[in-house]
């Protein structure tokens, strides 16, 4: 690769690393890096090589157990020139080759050039916290943390992949390994690949992803109090590992049980007055969680900060968020998450959060709906249709997660097979709806009934030891967690050069959670049963048992208010025709019904709006 292109691609990621940049070239191989300095602020320059310069790495993330690995590597004769985790990674590769990735505890995506073997080794952490995109152009492999860096290469396509578009409309995000543009792929969490320079791939599909880890399910029966005690110990260790930092550190605090549990663990390790917590407040009461966050902060006596988010601020940052995201994503909580990260970064450089708790411990409402769904799916179709029609005639409510909205989506997903049902409830456009809105040229290139094929693939691949609930938990971790939640947090935090850490996604903690029987995660209709049991006496009862609200925003009302003009412009016939992907008239009908208050089409319209916003930034 020529140096100017390498530099342009690297500098597209300046927000991920504002503190330093570095480049390495070895014949046809070029590595570029942007650094956010967290550990060894003076000595952690990348690309970083071993003693003789034969192995060179660029790395995004943190490996938390590097201090445990270092003595072993020193005994093996390796000499360290820095105090960084990055150098431990290079030396462990010298000892174990590609198997080194199995011993890293952290969040990471890296590319390591082995000059002796003339091969490039790329890997991604187990749960997929840190991103890695790749493509093959004219026989050259290009790898980057974000799609926007690949776009700096003049030969990378920006043409939308019709199958990825269909998956986006179904899931509201693009599931790995697909990417929204043709010829680009995402490395899946828990995978690596190796490319031999002497046998380079001729196309992206030739790059073979190798799975090195998977979510385990090996339930072991034991009493509740034993499991609860183990949970505390494992979570405390996971939190402690993530407190390694040479820069200020804080916590995202929503007042939910997950983030509150993280604060609880931190108070076992740090003085409460030295713990900084941050939250976003909404003016709309049905979406506002700030009173719960204040309750937890006061309970522990931590240093708490809060910022209010008015409705019009969402309109202000919408184009900025579209630039932040590599691919379209219709999770509206990206807006408050971005504001939370911007606010938090004014005070600290690293923030811990509770991501992963809802997936690992069955904390979402759809998990409760699974049992009801099995029974309701047996009801005659005419009865389900009659119920759906009655709900359509009911007055529209714009409250967050109101019962009518939930029931409509519940009924919508019942016609899907069990492997797809959770995502039908969570997503937007089912196959029939896609046939209505997609242009004939797009429909000719896809099969809408395969829109949820990624869910089917993970259903089939789920470890054999998993029971029914664990199979759904596995799907959620592989899809919703990896390609929505973690993407949202990574892009929002990195946009403001803030590092976000998730103790509940610690691999040792995840493997321990796999030993917990499913009836301790969802007991009857009680979600997160064992986590709530473990937090008894450590959190206020009203925090433990309060209903999950989620980090949402009042989309329905905003679309009829401050976002109305924006919505009408972006989803107008002129804008949609420019995309060449949709039939404008069915979409105009959706918008007209919603704006008139006749129907609540918030999810459908937001999914389309986010795609249009992304296309305006990155499309051809």
VOGU-3710 file (C-alpha; in Angstrom, 3 decimals, decimal comma):
1> xxxxxxxxxx> 0,000/0,000/0,000  1,251/3,482/-0,760  2,086/5,618/2,287  -0,348/8,500/1,555  -3,330/6,099/1,431  -2,195/4,376/4,630  -1,934/7,737/6,361  -5,359/8,848/5,111  -6,996/5,627/6,325  -5,293/5,889/9,707
11> xxxxxxxxxx> -6,210/9,532/10,209  -9,860/8,741/9,543  -9,666/7,093/12,982  -8,179/10,063/14,816  -11,185/10,187/17,166  -10,328/6,672/18,380  -6,811/7,788/19,215  -6,179/11,532/19,521  -2,953/11,239/21,509  -0,479/9,747/19,043
21> xxxxxxxxxx> -0,086/8,175/15,613  2,432/5,783/14,112  3,179/3,941/10,877  5,134/0,846/9,877  5,954/-0,302/6,343  7,616/-3,542/5,292  7,483/-3,957/1,542  3,836/-4,459/0,562  2,681/-4,416/4,213  1,667/-1,188/5,905
31> xxxxxxxxxx> 0,364/-0,744/9,466  -1,082/2,484/10,870  -2,241/3,281/14,408  -4,004/6,026/16,358  -3,514/5,907/20,109  -5,740/6,784/23,045  -3,213/6,722/25,893  -4,481/4,766/28,916  -1,480/2,777/30,233  2,209/3,789/30,023
41> xxxxxxxxxx> 1,364/7,205/28,606  4,928/7,945/27,554  6,093/4,542/26,320  3,113/2,947/24,587  3,732/4,113/21,003  2,428/1,839/18,229  3,050/0,065/15,892  5,081/-1,911/18,426  7,645/-4,607/17,582  9,473/-7,350/19,458
51> xxxxxxxxxx> 13,206/-7,181/20,212  14,443/-8,015/16,716  11,637/-6,281/14,822  10,341/-9,488/13,228  6,852/-9,193/14,776  4,912/-5,927/14,688  1,404/-5,202/16,015  -1,255/-2,519/15,889  -3,858/-2,994/18,584  -7,097/-1,356/19,718
61> xxxxxxxxxx> -8,424/-2,126/23,198  -7,076/-3,355/26,519  -5,735/-6,717/27,691  -6,353/-6,698/31,422  -4,262/-9,740/32,411  -1,009/-8,530/30,838  0,617/-8,087/34,263  -0,054/-11,772/34,957  1,460/-12,759/31,592  4,559/-10,598/31,898
71> xxxxxxxxxx> 6,559/-12,608/34,527  6,060/-15,799/32,525  7,315/-14,085/29,374  10,313/-12,594/31,176  11,255/-16,063/32,448  11,134/-17,228/28,834  13,810/-14,633/28,022  11,777/-11,759/26,600  12,962/-8,225/27,355  10,319/-5,541/27,880
81> xxxxxxxxxx> 10,934/-1,955/26,827  7,516/-0,615/27,938  4,877/-1,159/30,615  2,135/-1,791/28,027  -0,228/-4,679/27,451  0,631/-4,423/23,744  4,194/-5,607/24,267  3,005/-8,632/26,257  0,767/-9,548/23,320  3,677/-9,543/20,859
91> xxxxxxxxxx> 5,864/-11,666/23,103  3,100/-14,161/23,823  2,589/-14,529/20,068  6,295/-15,376/19,801  5,765/-18,168/22,327  2,368/-19,541/21,280  1,659/-18,317/17,742  -2,026/-17,805/16,936  -2,949/-19,744/20,097  -1,872/-16,694/22,112
101> xxxxxxxxxx> -5,330/-15,191/21,575  -6,859/-17,810/23,881  -4,956/-16,381/26,833  -5,865/-12,713/26,449  -8,479/-11,431/28,890  -9,757/-8,164/27,513  -11,349/-6,298/24,650  -9,274/-6,163/21,523  -8,945/-6,098/17,783  -5,450/-6,320/16,386
111> xxxxxxxxxx> -3,367/-6,943/13,299  0,056/-8,561/13,806  2,601/-8,814/10,991  4,980/-11,776/11,241  7,826/-10,908/8,866  9,536/-14,302/9,280  6,449/-16,284/8,284  5,226/-13,540/5,938  1,721/-13,633/7,356  -0,777/-11,230/8,879
121> xxxxxxxxxx> -2,652/-12,419/11,973  -5,872/-10,558/12,865  -8,106/-11,319/15,834  -11,074/-9,955/17,736  -12,002/-10,402/21,403  -14,395/-13,123/22,508  -17,600/-11,116/22,858  -16,880/-8,665/20,032  -16,366/-5,455/21,992  -13,794/-3,999/19,609
131> xxxxxxxxxx> -14,567/-3,877/15,868  -12,607/-5,103/12,866  -13,647/-4,656/9,229  -11,806/-6,081/6,235  -12,013/-6,274/2,468  -9,909/-7,449/-0,482  -9,331/-4,922/-3,262  -7,193/-5,747/-6,301  -5,573/-8,623/-4,419  -4,747/-6,440/-1,392
141> xxxxxxxxxx> -6,213/-7,120/2,056  -7,387/-3,980/3,857  -8,200/-4,073/7,584  -9,518/-1,289/9,837  -11,342/-0,654/13,096  -14,087/1,266/11,316  -15,638/1,195/7,868  -14,959/4,909/7,404  -11,218/4,150/7,320  -11,693/1,622/4,522
151> xxxxxxxxxx> -13,658/4,251/2,609  -10,491/6,368/2,461  -9,086/3,807/0,041  -10,127/4,880/-3,477  -11,048/1,362/-4,629  -13,331/0,318/-1,762  -16,950/0,070/-2,895  -19,745/2,038/-1,266  -22,458/0,128/-3,086  -25,064/-1,200/-0,658
161> xxxxxxxxxx> -25,236/-4,984/-0,381  -28,926/-5,946/-0,933  -28,729/-8,917/1,474  -27,189/-6,741/4,171  -29,901/-4,142/3,538  -32,610/-6,776/4,027  -30,942/-7,937/7,247  -30,713/-4,339/8,467  -34,427/-3,751/7,864  -35,197/-6,922/9,821
171> xxxxxxxxxx> -32,777/-6,606/12,755  -32,291/-2,795/12,792  -28,528/-3,411/12,498  -26,291/-5,387/10,130  -25,338/-8,734/11,716  -21,762/-9,996/11,441  -20,003/-11,109/9,329  -21,979/-9,024/6,833  -21,362/-5,318/6,285  -23,715/-2,824/4,664
181> xxxxxxxxxx> -21,527/-2,414/1,561  -20,588/-5,056/-0,968  -17,243/-6,779/-0,617  -16,651/-5,796/3,024  -16,956/-8,127/6,012  -16,737/-7,911/9,796  -14,595/-10,320/11,783  -16,893/-11,980/14,326  -16,172/-11,926/18,044  -14,169/-14,945/19,201
191> xxxxxxxxxx> -12,603/-15,385/15,739  -9,299/-14,739/14,004  -7,893/-15,088/10,524  -4,430/-15,523/9,073  -3,433/-14,290/5,614  -0,277/-15,650/3,994  1,416/-12,989/1,878  2,635/-15,683/-0,518  -0,957/-16,903/-1,049  -3,054/-13,758/-0,752
201> xxxxxxxxxx> -6,859/-13,952/-1,051  -8,351/-12,801/-4,335  -11,667/-11,764/-2,774  -13,091/-11,081/0,673  -14,917/-14,425/0,801  -11,553/-16,227/0,560  -10,535/-14,978/4,024  -11,363/-17,829/6,402  -12,553/-16,829/9,870  -11,443/-19,325/12,541
211> xxxxxxxxxx> -13,414/-19,630/15,792  -11,127/-19,799/18,835  -13,778/-19,450/21,572  -17,510/-19,787/22,054  -19,979/-19,013/24,831  -20,102/-22,113/27,030  -23,160/-23,619/28,749  -22,264/-26,217/31,383  -24,920/-25,756/34,098  -24,092/-27,118/37,544
221> xxxxxxxxxx> -26,822/-27,417/40,160  -26,070/-25,856/43,549  -28,016/-23,770/46,095  -29,018/-20,208/45,279  -26,907/-18,709/48,046  -23,824/-20,515/46,727  -24,407/-19,221/43,200  -25,054/-15,703/44,523  -21,795/-15,751/46,467  -19,872/-16,959/43,433
231> xxxxxxxxxx> -21,443/-14,208/41,341  -20,210/-11,529/43,738  -16,666/-12,913/43,739  -16,426/-13,312/39,972  -17,953/-9,911/39,263  -15,721/-8,186/41,802  -12,629/-9,660/40,137  -13,901/-8,603/36,698  -14,414/-5,039/37,942  -11,025/-4,936/39,645
241> xxxxxxxxxx> -9,292/-6,003/36,427  -10,903/-3,048/34,660  -9,662/-0,466/37,138  -6,118/-0,592/35,694  -5,542/2,876/34,272  -3,068/5,745/34,318  -5,864/8,240/33,550  -9,124/9,278/35,340  -11,872/6,629/35,411  -15,645/6,666/36,073
251> xxxxxxxxxx> -18,917/4,722/35,652  -21,994/5,049/33,426  -24,813/4,859/35,997  -28,424/4,398/34,855  -29,834/3,272/38,192  -30,586/-0,163/36,729  -29,348/-3,269/38,490  -26,408/-3,882/36,114  -24,653/-0,527/36,376  -25,594/-0,289/40,067
261> xxxxxxxxxx> -23,977/-3,690/40,663  -20,774/-2,377/39,055  -20,763/0,586/41,442  -21,383/-1,784/44,339  -18,351/-3,877/43,380  -16,211/-0,756/43,028  -17,039/0,355/46,555  -15,450/-2,897/47,761  -12,224/-1,839/46,058  -12,153/1,982/46,117
271> xxxxxxxxxx> -13,181/4,787/48,445  -16,774/5,709/47,411  -15,976/9,425/47,387  -13,346/8,741/44,702  -15,808/6,952/42,379  -17,243/9,233/39,697  -20,610/8,310/38,171  -22,440/9,875/35,217  -25,996/9,806/33,882  -28,298/11,544/31,384
281> xxxxxxxxxx> -31,683/12,951/32,442  -34,736/13,336/30,195  -37,393/15,976/30,521  -40,039/13,353/29,563  -40,782/11,448/32,775  -41,672/8,072/31,199  -38,153/7,882/29,695  -36,191/9,396/32,580  -34,036/7,133/34,774  -32,057/9,861/36,487
291> xxxxxxxxxx> -33,944/9,643/39,826  -32,848/6,004/40,137  -29,256/6,899/39,326  -29,315/9,613/41,998  -30,790/7,103/44,460  -27,885/4,696/43,891  -25,294/7,481/44,005  -26,649/8,756/47,320  -26,831/5,203/48,713  -23,119/4,647/48,102
301> xxxxxxxxxx> -21,964/8,236/48,583  -20,176/8,460/45,232  -19,324/11,598/43,249  -22,308/11,804/40,880  -22,814/14,069/37,839  -25,913/14,447/35,671  -26,781/16,165/32,382  -30,263/16,918/31,009  -31,216/16,150/27,410  -33,966/18,255/25,818
311> xxxxxxxxxx> -35,801/16,945/22,763  -34,274/19,405/20,306  -30,760/18,241/21,196  -31,507/14,918/19,459  -32,194/16,758/16,210  -28,940/18,668/16,603  -26,746/15,572/16,958  -28,518/13,263/14,486  -26,196/14,080/11,533  -23,195/13,834/13,849
321> xxxxxxxxxx> -24,303/10,385/15,009  -24,755/9,257/11,393  -21,115/10,204/10,781  -20,081/8,362/13,933  -21,674/5,072/12,863  -19,977/3,021/10,149  -23,206/1,290/9,238  -26,850/2,225/9,649  -28,224/1,240/13,062  -31,744/1,988/14,272
331> xxxxxxxxxx> -31,137/1,779/18,011  -32,372/5,225/19,038  -30,520/4,987/22,346  -27,370/5,844/20,369  -28,452/9,496/20,783  -28,469/9,629/24,604  -25,473/7,274/24,664  -23,504/9,723/22,528  -24,490/12,612/24,795  -23,600/10,566/27,874
341> xxxxxxxxxx> -20,171/9,776/26,425  -19,539/13,392/25,459  -20,534/14,492/28,967  -18,476/11,784/30,679  -15,369/12,532/28,602  -15,249/16,048/30,023  -14,319/14,470/33,348  -12,655/11,071/32,737  -10,970/9,054/29,968  -12,260/5,590/30,925
351> xxxxxxxxxx> -15,784/4,580/31,976  -17,169/1,244/33,182  -20,714/0,158/32,314  -23,182/-2,669/32,827  -23,351/-3,972/29,248  -23,939/-7,713/28,994  -26,091/-8,179/32,073  -29,384/-8,215/30,173  -28,145/-10,803/27,689  -26,326/-13,120/30,100
361> xxxxxxxxxx> -29,054/-13,123/32,762  -32,159/-12,977/30,496  -33,037/-9,420/31,434  -35,111/-8,361/28,417  -38,910/-8,498/28,243  -38,863/-10,807/25,173  -37,334/-13,532/27,342  -40,479/-13,429/29,473  -42,583/-13,515/26,325  -41,063/-16,787/25,137
371> xxxxxxxxxx> -43,338/-18,959/27,270  -46,437/-16,977/26,337  -45,294/-17,057/22,716  -45,190/-20,850/22,646  -48,824/-20,980/23,746  -50,058/-18,035/21,699  -48,495/-19,413/18,500  -50,858/-22,388/18,812  -53,929/-20,148/18,730  -55,877/-20,094/15,445
381> xxxxxxxxxx> -54,570/-17,561/12,972  -58,004/-15,914/12,748  -57,939/-15,269/16,493  -54,488/-13,719/16,379  -55,550/-11,599/13,394  -58,631/-10,413/15,256  -56,529/-9,459/18,273  -54,081/-7,569/16,062  -56,944/-5,712/14,351  -58,396/-4,722/17,728
391> xxxxxxxxxx> -55,049/-3,345/18,835  -54,784/-1,316/15,620  -58,127/0,325/16,436  -57,071/1,180/19,986  -55,992/4,778/20,747  -52,321/5,415/20,051  -50,093/5,904/23,112  -46,648/7,469/22,894  -45,471/6,366/26,324  -42,255/4,372/26,436
401> xxxxxxxxxx> -42,967/0,630/26,024  -46,703/1,030/26,534  -48,763/-2,222/26,649  -50,418/-1,679/23,275  -47,058/-1,191/21,556  -45,661/-4,322/23,229  -48,684/-6,477/22,332  -48,600/-5,416/18,692  -45,009/-6,511/18,385  -45,710/-9,686/20,318
411> xxxxxxxxxx> -48,388/-10,710/17,830  -46,231/-9,660/14,900  -43,529/-12,173/15,764  -45,747/-15,201/16,341  -45,788/-16,213/12,682  -42,011/-16,573/12,689  -40,261/-19,856/13,572  -38,838/-20,147/17,113  -35,310/-19,446/15,860  -36,416/-16,009/14,605
421> xxxxxxxxxx> -39,139/-15,037/17,060  -37,080/-12,957/19,474  -35,720/-10,865/16,628  -39,124/-10,457/15,042  -40,258/-8,931/18,323  -37,179/-6,713/18,569  -36,768/-5,743/14,914  -38,709/-3,735/12,336  -39,550/-5,002/8,854  -40,686/-8,610/8,571
431> xxxxxxxxxx> -40,399/-10,260/5,132  -43,921/-9,278/4,019  -43,302/-5,639/4,942  -40,008/-5,657/3,052  -41,800/-6,790/-0,086  -44,063/-3,751/0,218  -41,363/-1,105/0,541  -38,316/-2,377/-1,390  -37,781/-1,421/-5,020  -38,196/-4,215/-7,594
441> xxxxxxxxxx> -34,467/-4,140/-8,397  -33,604/-4,860/-4,768  -36,227/-7,582/-4,422  -34,797/-9,285/-7,492  -31,441/-9,638/-5,684  -32,693/-11,016/-2,351  -35,129/-13,411/-0,714  -36,937/-11,420/2,021  -37,849/-14,641/3,834  -34,094/-15,033/4,489
451> xxxxxxxxxx> -33,828/-11,664/6,236  -33,384/-13,379/9,622  -30,951/-16,010/8,323  -28,264/-14,841/10,774  -30,585/-15,823/13,646  -31,082/-19,250/12,076  -27,315/-19,711/11,710  -26,626/-19,008/15,394  -29,578/-21,166/16,420  -28,019/-24,091/14,575
461> xxxxxxxxxx> -24,516/-23,415/15,845  -25,435/-22,975/19,503  -23,522/-25,459/21,702  -25,391/-28,731/22,148  -25,391/-28,358/25,948  -27,688/-25,313/25,745  -31,320/-25,703/26,748  -34,107/-23,601/25,210  -33,451/-20,426/27,234  -29,702/-20,670/26,833
471> xxxxxxxxxx> -30,163/-21,042/23,079  -31,953/-17,674/23,031  -29,321/-16,118/25,307  -26,667/-17,362/22,877  -28,489/-15,757/19,947  -28,847/-12,465/21,783  -25,145/-12,367/22,635  -24,094/-13,180/19,077  -26,487/-10,733/17,425  -28,123/-8,003/19,497
481> xxxxxxxxxx> -25,256/-7,625/21,976  -22,395/-7,841/19,486  -23,858/-5,933/16,552  -26,111/-3,412/18,284  -25,278/-2,747/21,939  -21,501/-3,040/21,675  -21,362/-1,168/18,364  -23,450/1,625/19,871  -21,213/1,965/22,921  -17,963/1,603/20,985
491> xxxxxxxxxx> -18,804/4,210/18,349  -20,391/6,643/20,805  -17,487/6,416/23,260  -14,740/6,456/20,631  -16,323/9,460/18,913  -15,318/11,392/22,048  -12,067/9,481/22,679  -13,535/7,760/25,729  -12,722/4,141/26,527  -15,750/2,096/27,677
501> xxxxxxxxxx> -15,163/-1,091/29,685  -17,739/-3,811/30,431  -16,913/-6,022/33,451  -19,880/-8,335/32,797  -18,297/-9,283/29,485  -15,097/-10,436/31,165  -14,475/-13,882/29,593  -13,951/-15,562/32,952  -17,219/-14,066/34,197  -19,065/-15,131/31,029
511> xxxxxxxxxx> -17,714/-18,675/31,376  -18,825/-18,756/35,006  -22,316/-17,532/34,023  -22,453/-20,556/31,707  -22,395/-22,787/34,806  -25,555/-21,146/36,187  -28,738/-23,148/35,381  -31,213/-21,297/33,173  -33,937/-21,357/35,868  -31,674/-19,122/38,005
521> xxxxxxxxxx> -31,598/-16,546/35,231  -35,301/-16,543/34,376  -37,343/-17,987/37,235  -40,997/-17,945/36,254  -41,402/-14,375/35,065  -38,596/-13,006/37,248  -35,767/-11,828/35,015  -32,168/-11,811/36,282  -33,270/-13,840/39,266  -29,809/-14,800/40,556
531> xxxxxxxxxx> -28,318/-11,343/39,950  -31,142/-9,822/42,000  -30,608/-12,441/44,693  -26,876/-11,667/44,794  -27,518/-7,919/45,121  -29,818/-8,280/48,137  -28,215/-6,330/50,954  -25,871/-4,607/48,503  -28,421/-2,407/46,676  -31,658/-0,723/47,780
541> xxxxxxxxxx> -34,653/-3,083/47,235  -36,421/-0,554/45,000  -33,411/-0,584/42,660  -33,180/-4,378/42,596  -36,846/-4,944/41,821  -37,786/-1,946/39,695  -38,997/-2,555/36,159  -36,401/-2,156/33,436  -36,958/1,053/31,502  -34,117/1,041/28,991
551> xxxxxxxxxx> -32,091/3,903/27,592  -34,751/4,991/25,104  -35,976/8,310/23,809  -39,571/9,445/23,080  -39,363/8,822/19,346  -43,092/8,709/18,615  -43,793/12,101/20,137  -40,609/13,662/18,772  -41,481/12,577/15,235  -44,772/14,424/15,536
561> xxxxxxxxxx> -43,018/17,421/17,106  -39,432/18,665/16,755  -38,371/15,919/14,312  -41,439/16,237/12,071  -39,967/18,482/9,372  -36,768/16,453/9,351  -38,727/13,204/8,989  -40,894/14,538/6,171  -37,819/15,732/4,277  -35,687/12,595/4,704
571> xxxxxxxxxx> -38,540/10,177/3,930  -40,025/12,291/1,158  -40,253/10,981/-2,391  -37,289/12,996/-3,609  -34,965/11,722/-0,884  -36,074/8,100/-1,260  -35,759/8,163/-5,031  -32,157/9,317/-4,637  -31,399/6,076/-2,800  -32,942/3,888/-5,487
581> xxxxxxxxxx> -33,730/1,237/-2,881  -37,384/1,804/-1,991  -40,858/2,367/-3,318  -41,700/5,814/-1,866  -45,497/5,540/-1,663  -45,778/2,776/1,005  -43,256/4,671/3,105  -45,180/7,918/2,746  -48,270/6,068/3,965  -46,405/4,953/7,094
591> xxxxxxxxxx> -45,268/8,516/7,751  -48,713/10,010/7,121  -50,419/7,572/9,495  -47,874/8,203/12,214  -47,901/11,991/11,901  -51,689/11,997/11,962  -51,699/10,012/15,207  -53,560/7,117/13,579  -50,756/4,533/14,030  -47,515/4,235/15,942
601> xxxxxxxxxx> -44,912/3,388/13,289  -41,955/4,682/15,303  -39,728/1,640/14,774  -40,339/1,378/11,049  -39,866/5,071/10,396  -36,788/5,367/12,589  -35,196/2,355/10,870  -35,691/4,044/7,490  -34,625/7,462/8,746  -31,347/6,084/10,125
611> xxxxxxxxxx> -30,591/4,410/6,807  -31,231/7,633/4,885  -29,033/9,601/7,298  -26,238/7,067/6,902  -26,563/7,135/3,121  -26,347/10,936/3,044  -22,964/10,694/4,788  -21,429/7,583/3,225  -23,479/6,579/0,180  -22,393/7,020/-3,400
//
